[in-house]
Amino acid sequence: MVFTEGKTKAFIALGAGVFLWASSFVALKVAFRTYDPMVVIFGRMLVASLCFLFVFKNLKNIDYQPGDWKFLVFMGVCEPGFYFIFEALALTYTDASQAGMICALLPLMVAVGAKFILNEPLTRRTVTGFGLAIVGAVTLSAVAESTETASNPALGNFLEFLAMICACGYMITLKRLTPRYNPWFLTMVQAFVGAIFYFPLLFLPSTSLPTSFDLTGLASIFYLGVFVTIMAYGLYNYGMSKIPAGQASAFINLIPVITLVLGVLMLGERLNWMQYAASAVVVLGVYVSQEKQKKKASA
Protein backbone atom coordinates (compact mmCIF):
# COMPACT_ATOMS: atom_id res chain seq x y z
CA MET A 1 0.00 0.00 0.00
CA VAL A 2 1.36 3.40 -0.97
CA PHE A 3 0.89 6.13 1.61
CA THR A 4 0.53 9.77 0.70
CA GLU A 5 2.50 12.30 2.70
CA GLY A 6 -0.69 13.49 4.43
CA LYS A 7 -1.74 9.97 5.39
CA THR A 8 1.75 9.17 6.69
CA LYS A 9 1.64 12.24 8.92
CA ALA A 10 -1.80 11.19 10.12
CA PHE A 11 -0.53 7.70 11.04
CA ILE A 12 2.46 9.15 12.89
CA ALA A 13 0.20 11.55 14.78
CA LEU A 14 -2.25 8.75 15.69
CA GLY A 15 0.58 6.47 16.84
CA ALA A 16 2.11 9.17 19.02
CA GLY A 17 -1.31 10.09 20.39
CA VAL A 18 -2.23 6.58 21.50
CA PHE A 19 1.20 6.08 23.10
CA LEU A 20 0.62 9.18 25.23
CA TRP A 21 -2.92 7.98 25.99
CA ALA A 22 -1.57 4.62 27.16
CA SER A 23 0.94 6.35 29.41
CA SER A 24 -1.93 8.26 31.06
CA PHE A 25 -3.07 5.08 32.85
CA VAL A 26 0.30 4.88 34.61
CA ALA A 27 0.41 8.63 35.35
CA LEU A 28 -3.10 8.53 36.82
CA LYS A 29 -2.25 5.61 39.11
CA VAL A 30 0.81 7.54 40.36
CA ALA A 31 -1.17 10.76 40.91
CA PHE A 32 -4.01 8.95 42.70
CA ARG A 33 -1.57 7.74 45.35
CA THR A 34 -1.37 11.26 46.78
CA TYR A 35 -4.33 13.25 45.45
CA ASP A 36 -8.09 12.71 45.14
CA PRO A 37 -9.14 11.61 41.62
CA MET A 38 -11.37 14.69 41.14
CA VAL A 39 -8.47 16.96 42.11
CA VAL A 40 -6.19 15.20 39.63
CA ILE A 41 -8.68 15.43 36.75
CA PHE A 42 -9.51 19.10 37.41
CA GLY A 43 -5.80 19.85 37.73
CA ARG A 44 -4.99 18.38 34.33
CA MET A 45 -7.88 20.30 32.73
CA LEU A 46 -6.73 23.53 34.38
CA VAL A 47 -3.15 23.03 33.21
CA ALA A 48 -4.31 22.35 29.65
CA SER A 49 -6.66 25.37 29.66
CA LEU A 50 -3.93 27.71 30.89
CA CYS A 51 -1.58 26.42 28.20
CA PHE A 52 -4.16 27.18 25.53
CA LEU A 53 -4.74 30.67 26.94
CA PHE A 54 -1.07 31.65 27.03
CA VAL A 55 0.59 29.46 24.40
CA PHE A 56 -1.85 28.49 21.63
CA LYS A 57 -3.30 31.60 19.97
CA ASN A 58 -4.77 32.60 16.63
CA LEU A 59 -6.20 29.17 15.80
CA LYS A 60 -7.50 29.16 12.22
CA ASN A 61 -9.79 27.01 10.07
CA ILE A 62 -12.88 27.61 12.20
CA ASP A 63 -16.22 27.66 10.33
CA TYR A 64 -18.87 27.91 13.04
CA GLN A 65 -22.42 27.08 12.01
CA PRO A 66 -25.60 27.72 14.02
CA GLY A 67 -26.29 24.88 16.42
CA ASP A 68 -22.72 23.56 16.50
CA TRP A 69 -22.41 24.62 20.14
CA LYS A 70 -24.54 21.60 21.08
CA PHE A 71 -22.12 19.21 19.41
CA LEU A 72 -19.09 21.01 20.86
CA VAL A 73 -20.50 20.86 24.40
CA PHE A 74 -21.63 17.24 23.99
CA MET A 75 -18.14 16.28 22.79
CA GLY A 76 -16.53 17.91 25.83
CA VAL A 77 -19.04 16.45 28.29
CA CYS A 78 -18.45 12.96 26.88
CA GLU A 79 -14.67 13.35 26.96
CA PRO A 80 -13.05 14.61 29.09
CA GLY A 81 -16.26 15.04 31.16
CA PHE A 82 -17.87 11.77 32.16
CA TYR A 83 -15.08 9.73 30.53
CA PHE A 84 -12.52 10.82 33.10
CA ILE A 85 -14.94 10.34 35.99
CA PHE A 86 -15.47 6.70 35.03
CA GLU A 87 -11.79 6.18 34.27
CA ALA A 88 -10.66 7.76 37.54
CA LEU A 89 -13.05 5.55 39.51
CA ALA A 90 -12.02 2.51 37.46
CA LEU A 91 -8.34 2.98 38.28
CA THR A 92 -9.08 3.05 42.00
CA TYR A 93 -10.38 -0.54 41.70
CA THR A 94 -8.39 -2.18 38.90
CA ASP A 95 -4.87 -2.29 37.47
CA ALA A 96 -3.77 0.10 34.74
CA SER A 97 -2.95 -2.89 32.52
CA GLN A 98 -6.47 -4.34 32.84
CA ALA A 99 -8.11 -0.96 32.22
CA GLY A 100 -5.96 -0.55 29.13
CA MET A 101 -7.14 -3.92 27.82
CA ILE A 102 -10.78 -2.78 28.04
CA CYS A 103 -9.80 0.01 25.63
CA ALA A 104 -9.51 -2.65 22.93
CA LEU A 105 -13.31 -2.60 22.72
CA LEU A 106 -13.42 1.04 21.67
CA PRO A 107 -12.75 0.65 17.91
CA LEU A 108 -15.57 -1.89 17.68
CA MET A 109 -17.91 0.36 19.62
CA VAL A 110 -17.08 3.24 17.30
CA ALA A 111 -17.83 1.03 14.29
CA VAL A 112 -21.26 0.13 15.70
CA GLY A 113 -22.02 3.74 16.63
CA ALA A 114 -20.91 5.01 13.23
CA LYS A 115 -23.27 2.53 11.59
CA PHE A 116 -26.34 4.05 13.20
CA ILE A 117 -25.25 7.69 13.43
CA LEU A 118 -22.94 8.27 10.45
CA ASN A 119 -24.41 5.52 8.22
CA GLU A 120 -21.02 3.83 7.81
CA PRO A 121 -21.12 0.14 6.73
CA LEU A 122 -21.01 -2.56 9.42
CA THR A 123 -20.03 -6.04 8.20
CA ARG A 124 -20.81 -9.42 9.72
CA ARG A 125 -17.09 -9.82 10.36
CA THR A 126 -17.09 -6.68 12.50
CA VAL A 127 -20.04 -7.96 14.52
CA THR A 128 -18.26 -11.31 15.04
CA GLY A 129 -15.12 -9.55 16.22
CA PHE A 130 -17.18 -7.39 18.55
CA GLY A 131 -18.66 -10.51 20.14
CA LEU A 132 -15.24 -12.09 20.64
CA ALA A 133 -13.85 -8.93 22.22
CA ILE A 134 -16.81 -8.70 24.60
CA VAL A 135 -16.28 -12.33 25.68
CA GLY A 136 -12.60 -11.63 26.28
CA ALA A 137 -13.30 -8.47 28.26
CA VAL A 138 -15.90 -10.18 30.46
CA THR A 139 -13.54 -13.11 31.06
CA LEU A 140 -10.71 -10.71 31.89
CA SER A 141 -12.82 -9.24 34.67
CA ALA A 142 -14.28 -12.54 35.86
CA VAL A 143 -10.92 -14.24 36.43
CA ALA A 144 -9.21 -11.18 37.88
CA GLU A 145 -7.92 -11.56 41.42
CA SER A 146 -7.93 -8.84 44.08
CA THR A 147 -4.42 -7.51 44.66
CA GLU A 148 -2.80 -4.58 46.40
CA THR A 149 -3.15 -2.50 43.21
CA ALA A 150 -6.59 -3.87 42.19
CA SER A 151 -9.06 -4.18 45.08
CA ASN A 152 -12.14 -4.89 42.92
CA PRO A 153 -11.07 -5.54 39.31
CA ALA A 154 -14.52 -6.59 38.09
CA LEU A 155 -16.07 -3.28 39.19
CA GLY A 156 -13.08 -1.34 37.92
CA ASN A 157 -13.22 -2.96 34.50
CA PHE A 158 -16.98 -2.28 34.24
CA LEU A 159 -16.39 1.40 35.04
CA GLU A 160 -13.70 1.48 32.37
CA PHE A 161 -16.24 0.06 29.90
CA LEU A 162 -18.59 2.95 30.74
CA ALA A 163 -15.67 5.27 30.03
CA MET A 164 -15.35 3.65 26.59
CA ILE A 165 -19.02 4.43 25.88
CA CYS A 166 -18.26 8.09 26.57
CA ALA A 167 -15.15 7.92 24.37
CA CYS A 168 -17.27 6.49 21.57
CA GLY A 169 -19.64 9.47 21.79
CA TYR A 170 -16.66 11.82 21.69
CA MET A 171 -15.10 10.23 18.61
CA ILE A 172 -18.26 10.11 16.53
CA THR A 173 -19.09 13.73 17.40
CA LEU A 174 -15.50 14.75 16.67
CA LYS A 175 -15.68 13.20 13.21
CA ARG A 176 -18.77 15.27 12.44
CA LEU A 177 -16.99 18.47 13.48
CA THR A 178 -13.53 18.02 11.92
CA PRO A 179 -14.55 19.24 8.43
CA ARG A 180 -15.34 22.68 9.90
CA TYR A 181 -12.92 23.06 12.82
CA ASN A 182 -9.18 23.02 13.40
CA PRO A 183 -8.21 19.87 15.40
CA TRP A 184 -6.36 21.99 17.96
CA PHE A 185 -9.42 24.22 18.39
CA LEU A 186 -11.48 21.12 19.19
CA THR A 187 -8.82 20.05 21.70
CA MET A 188 -9.01 23.51 23.31
CA VAL A 189 -12.80 23.22 23.58
CA GLN A 190 -12.38 19.86 25.34
CA ALA A 191 -9.95 21.39 27.84
CA PHE A 192 -12.19 24.38 28.65
CA VAL A 193 -15.36 22.28 28.92
CA GLY A 194 -13.48 19.81 31.11
CA ALA A 195 -12.25 22.52 33.48
CA ILE A 196 -15.76 23.97 33.85
CA PHE A 197 -17.26 20.48 34.23
CA TYR A 198 -14.91 19.42 37.02
CA PHE A 199 -14.64 22.63 39.05
CA PRO A 200 -17.94 22.10 40.99
CA LEU A 201 -16.94 18.50 41.74
CA LEU A 202 -14.07 19.78 43.89
CA PHE A 203 -16.61 20.85 46.50
CA LEU A 204 -18.40 17.52 46.83
CA PRO A 205 -18.26 15.98 50.32
CA SER A 206 -16.55 12.93 48.83
CA THR A 207 -13.70 14.98 47.36
CA SER A 208 -10.58 15.32 49.52
CA LEU A 209 -8.82 18.61 48.78
CA PRO A 210 -4.99 18.65 48.93
CA THR A 211 -3.44 19.21 52.32
CA SER A 212 0.20 18.67 51.40
CA PHE A 213 2.70 19.30 48.61
CA ASP A 214 3.82 16.22 46.69
CA LEU A 215 6.26 16.77 43.82
CA THR A 216 5.59 13.40 42.17
CA GLY A 217 1.83 13.91 42.25
CA LEU A 218 2.09 17.46 40.87
CA ALA A 219 4.48 16.30 38.16
CA SER A 220 1.99 13.61 37.15
CA ILE A 221 -0.81 16.20 36.94
CA PHE A 222 1.39 18.48 34.82
CA TYR A 223 2.26 15.56 32.53
CA LEU A 224 -1.42 14.65 32.16
CA GLY A 225 -2.36 18.25 31.37
CA VAL A 226 0.34 19.00 28.81
CA PHE A 227 1.32 15.69 27.23
CA VAL A 228 -2.00 13.82 27.42
CA THR A 229 -4.81 16.40 27.46
CA ILE A 230 -3.14 18.69 24.90
CA MET A 231 -0.65 16.62 22.90
CA ALA A 232 -2.39 13.22 22.85
CA TYR A 233 -5.83 14.63 22.05
CA GLY A 234 -4.41 17.20 19.63
CA LEU A 235 -2.43 14.59 17.70
CA TYR A 236 -5.33 12.14 17.64
CA ASN A 237 -7.81 14.82 16.58
CA TYR A 238 -5.42 15.82 13.78
CA GLY A 239 -5.04 12.23 12.61
CA MET A 240 -8.79 11.61 12.64
CA SER A 241 -9.36 14.74 10.58
CA LYS A 242 -7.21 13.26 7.79
CA ILE A 243 -8.45 9.65 7.53
CA PRO A 244 -11.80 7.78 8.08
CA ALA A 245 -13.06 7.38 11.65
CA GLY A 246 -12.95 3.56 11.51
CA GLN A 247 -9.35 3.54 10.36
CA ALA A 248 -8.32 6.09 12.99
CA SER A 249 -10.10 4.25 15.81
CA ALA A 250 -8.15 1.08 14.94
CA PHE A 251 -5.05 2.72 16.43
CA ILE A 252 -6.73 2.42 19.84
CA ASN A 253 -5.82 -1.28 19.61
CA LEU A 254 -2.25 -0.30 20.47
CA ILE A 255 -3.26 1.07 23.88
CA PRO A 256 -3.74 -2.31 25.67
CA VAL A 257 -0.32 -3.56 24.59
CA ILE A 258 1.46 -0.32 25.50
CA THR A 259 -0.38 -0.03 28.83
CA LEU A 260 0.36 -3.64 29.72
CA VAL A 261 4.10 -3.13 29.11
CA LEU A 262 4.18 0.19 30.99
CA GLY A 263 2.15 -1.25 33.89
CA VAL A 264 4.60 -4.13 34.29
CA LEU A 265 7.74 -2.00 33.87
CA MET A 266 6.74 1.06 35.90
CA LEU A 267 4.11 -0.11 38.41
CA GLY A 268 5.14 -3.72 38.97
CA GLU A 269 1.71 -5.03 37.95
CA ARG A 270 1.17 -8.69 37.08
CA LEU A 271 -1.58 -10.64 35.35
CA ASN A 272 -2.35 -14.33 35.83
CA TRP A 273 -2.31 -16.69 32.86
CA MET A 274 -6.10 -16.63 32.51
CA GLN A 275 -6.01 -12.86 32.18
CA TYR A 276 -3.34 -13.11 29.49
CA ALA A 277 -5.55 -15.61 27.66
CA ALA A 278 -8.58 -13.33 27.98
CA SER A 279 -6.49 -10.44 26.72
CA ALA A 280 -5.53 -12.51 23.69
CA VAL A 281 -9.24 -13.11 22.98
CA VAL A 282 -9.88 -9.36 23.11
CA VAL A 283 -7.05 -8.69 20.67
CA LEU A 284 -8.27 -11.54 18.42
CA GLY A 285 -11.76 -10.07 18.38
CA VAL A 286 -10.39 -6.68 17.41
CA TYR A 287 -8.25 -8.26 14.68
CA VAL A 288 -11.16 -10.21 13.25
CA SER A 289 -13.29 -7.09 13.06
CA GLN A 290 -10.59 -4.95 11.44
CA GLU A 291 -8.76 -7.19 8.95
CA LYS A 292 -11.27 -7.02 6.13
CA GLN A 293 -11.64 -3.27 6.49
CA LYS A 294 -7.89 -2.84 6.29
CA LYS A 295 -7.72 -4.84 3.08
CA LYS A 296 -10.43 -2.67 1.56
CA ALA A 297 -8.54 0.42 2.61
CA SER A 298 -5.39 -0.95 1.00
CA ALA A 299 -7.26 -1.63 -2.22
C-alpha positions in Angstrom: 0.0 0.0 0.0 1.4 3.4 -1.0 0.9 6.1 1.6 0.5 9.8 0.7 2.5 12.3 2.7 -0.7 13.5 4.4 -1.7 10.0 5.4 1.8 9.2 6.7 1.6 12.2 8.9 -1.8 11.2 10.1 -0.5 7.7 11.0 2.5 9.1 12.9 0.2 11.5 14.8 -2.2 8.8 15.7 0.6 6.5 16.8 2.1 9.2 19.0 -1.3 10.1 20.4 -2.2 6.6 21.5 1.2 6.1 23.1 0.6 9.2 25.2 -2.9 8.0 26.0 -1.6 4.6 27.2 0.9 6.4 29.4 -1.9 8.3 31.1 -3.1 5.1 32.9 0.3 4.9 34.6 0.4 8.6 35.4 -3.1 8.5 36.8 -2.2 5.6 39.1 0.8 7.5 40.4 -1.2 10.8 40.9 -4.0 8.9 42.7 -1.6 7.7 45.3 -1.4 11.3 46.8 -4.3 13.2 45.4 -8.1 12.7 45.1 -9.1 11.6 41.6 -11.4 14.7 41.1 -8.5 17.0 42.1 -6.2 15.2 39.6 -8.7 15.4 36.8 -9.5 19.1 37.4 -5.8 19.9 37.7 -5.0 18.4 34.3 -7.9 20.3 32.7 -6.7 23.5 34.4 -3.1 23.0 33.2 -4.3 22.4 29.7 -6.7 25.4 29.7 -3.9 27.7 30.9 -1.6 26.4 28.2 -4.2 27.2 25.5 -4.7 30.7 26.9 -1.1 31.6 27.0 0.6 29.5 24.4 -1.8 28.5 21.6 -3.3 31.6 20.0 -4.8 32.6 16.6 -6.2 29.2 15.8 -7.5 29.2 12.2 -9.8 27.0 10.1 -12.9 27.6 12.2 -16.2 27.7 10.3 -18.9 27.9 13.0 -22.4 27.1 12.0 -25.6 27.7 14.0 -26.3 24.9 16.4 -22.7 23.6 16.5 -22.4 24.6 20.1 -24.5 21.6 21.1 -22.1 19.2 19.4 -19.1 21.0 20.9 -20.5 20.9 24.4 -21.6 17.2 24.0 -18.1 16.3 22.8 -16.5 17.9 25.8 -19.0 16.5 28.3 -18.4 13.0 26.9 -14.7 13.3 27.0 -13.1 14.6 29.1 -16.3 15.0 31.2 -17.9 11.8 32.2 -15.1 9.7 30.5 -12.5 10.8 33.1 -14.9 10.3 36.0 -15.5 6.7 35.0 -11.8 6.2 34.3 -10.7 7.8 37.5 -13.0 5.6 39.5 -12.0 2.5 37.5 -8.3 3.0 38.3 -9.1 3.1 42.0 -10.4 -0.5 41.7 -8.4 -2.2 38.9 -4.9 -2.3 37.5 -3.8 0.1 34.7 -3.0 -2.9 32.5 -6.5 -4.3 32.8 -8.1 -1.0 32.2 -6.0 -0.5 29.1 -7.1 -3.9 27.8 -10.8 -2.8 28.0 -9.8 0.0 25.6 -9.5 -2.7 22.9 -13.3 -2.6 22.7 -13.4 1.0 21.7 -12.8 0.6 17.9 -15.6 -1.9 17.7 -17.9 0.4 19.6 -17.1 3.2 17.3 -17.8 1.0 14.3 -21.3 0.1 15.7 -22.0 3.7 16.6 -20.9 5.0 13.2 -23.3 2.5 11.6 -26.3 4.1 13.2 -25.2 7.7 13.4 -22.9 8.3 10.4 -24.4 5.5 8.2 -21.0 3.8 7.8 -21.1 0.1 6.7 -21.0 -2.6 9.4 -20.0 -6.0 8.2 -20.8 -9.4 9.7 -17.1 -9.8 10.4 -17.1 -6.7 12.5 -20.0 -8.0 14.5 -18.3 -11.3 15.0 -15.1 -9.5 16.2 -17.2 -7.4 18.5 -18.7 -10.5 20.1 -15.2 -12.1 20.6 -13.9 -8.9 22.2 -16.8 -8.7 24.6 -16.3 -12.3 25.7 -12.6 -11.6 26.3 -13.3 -8.5 28.3 -15.9 -10.2 30.5 -13.5 -13.1 31.1 -10.7 -10.7 31.9 -12.8 -9.2 34.7 -14.3 -12.5 35.9 -10.9 -14.2 36.4 -9.2 -11.2 37.9 -7.9 -11.6 41.4 -7.9 -8.8 44.1 -4.4 -7.5 44.7 -2.8 -4.6 46.4 -3.2 -2.5 43.2 -6.6 -3.9 42.2 -9.1 -4.2 45.1 -12.1 -4.9 42.9 -11.1 -5.5 39.3 -14.5 -6.6 38.1 -16.1 -3.3 39.2 -13.1 -1.3 37.9 -13.2 -3.0 34.5 -17.0 -2.3 34.2 -16.4 1.4 35.0 -13.7 1.5 32.4 -16.2 0.1 29.9 -18.6 2.9 30.7 -15.7 5.3 30.0 -15.3 3.7 26.6 -19.0 4.4 25.9 -18.3 8.1 26.6 -15.1 7.9 24.4 -17.3 6.5 21.6 -19.6 9.5 21.8 -16.7 11.8 21.7 -15.1 10.2 18.6 -18.3 10.1 16.5 -19.1 13.7 17.4 -15.5 14.8 16.7 -15.7 13.2 13.2 -18.8 15.3 12.4 -17.0 18.5 13.5 -13.5 18.0 11.9 -14.6 19.2 8.4 -15.3 22.7 9.9 -12.9 23.1 12.8 -9.2 23.0 13.4 -8.2 19.9 15.4 -6.4 22.0 18.0 -9.4 24.2 18.4 -11.5 21.1 19.2 -8.8 20.1 21.7 -9.0 23.5 23.3 -12.8 23.2 23.6 -12.4 19.9 25.3 -9.9 21.4 27.8 -12.2 24.4 28.7 -15.4 22.3 28.9 -13.5 19.8 31.1 -12.2 22.5 33.5 -15.8 24.0 33.8 -17.3 20.5 34.2 -14.9 19.4 37.0 -14.6 22.6 39.1 -17.9 22.1 41.0 -16.9 18.5 41.7 -14.1 19.8 43.9 -16.6 20.8 46.5 -18.4 17.5 46.8 -18.3 16.0 50.3 -16.6 12.9 48.8 -13.7 15.0 47.4 -10.6 15.3 49.5 -8.8 18.6 48.8 -5.0 18.6 48.9 -3.4 19.2 52.3 0.2 18.7 51.4 2.7 19.3 48.6 3.8 16.2 46.7 6.3 16.8 43.8 5.6 13.4 42.2 1.8 13.9 42.2 2.1 17.5 40.9 4.5 16.3 38.2 2.0 13.6 37.2 -0.8 16.2 36.9 1.4 18.5 34.8 2.3 15.6 32.5 -1.4 14.7 32.2 -2.4 18.3 31.4 0.3 19.0 28.8 1.3 15.7 27.2 -2.0 13.8 27.4 -4.8 16.4 27.5 -3.1 18.7 24.9 -0.6 16.6 22.9 -2.4 13.2 22.9 -5.8 14.6 22.1 -4.4 17.2 19.6 -2.4 14.6 17.7 -5.3 12.1 17.6 -7.8 14.8 16.6 -5.4 15.8 13.8 -5.0 12.2 12.6 -8.8 11.6 12.6 -9.4 14.7 10.6 -7.2 13.3 7.8 -8.5 9.6 7.5 -11.8 7.8 8.1 -13.1 7.4 11.6 -13.0 3.6 11.5 -9.3 3.5 10.4 -8.3 6.1 13.0 -10.1 4.2 15.8 -8.2 1.1 14.9 -5.0 2.7 16.4 -6.7 2.4 19.8 -5.8 -1.3 19.6 -2.2 -0.3 20.5 -3.3 1.1 23.9 -3.7 -2.3 25.7 -0.3 -3.6 24.6 1.5 -0.3 25.5 -0.4 0.0 28.8 0.4 -3.6 29.7 4.1 -3.1 29.1 4.2 0.2 31.0 2.2 -1.3 33.9 4.6 -4.1 34.3 7.7 -2.0 33.9 6.7 1.1 35.9 4.1 -0.1 38.4 5.1 -3.7 39.0 1.7 -5.0 38.0 1.2 -8.7 37.1 -1.6 -10.6 35.3 -2.4 -14.3 35.8 -2.3 -16.7 32.9 -6.1 -16.6 32.5 -6.0 -12.9 32.2 -3.3 -13.1 29.5 -5.5 -15.6 27.7 -8.6 -13.3 28.0 -6.5 -10.4 26.7 -5.5 -12.5 23.7 -9.2 -13.1 23.0 -9.9 -9.4 23.1 -7.0 -8.7 20.7 -8.3 -11.5 18.4 -11.8 -10.1 18.4 -10.4 -6.7 17.4 -8.2 -8.3 14.7 -11.2 -10.2 13.2 -13.3 -7.1 13.1 -10.6 -5.0 11.4 -8.8 -7.2 9.0 -11.3 -7.0 6.1 -11.6 -3.3 6.5 -7.9 -2.8 6.3 -7.7 -4.8 3.1 -10.4 -2.7 1.6 -8.5 0.4 2.6 -5.4 -0.9 1.0 -7.3 -1.6 -2.2 
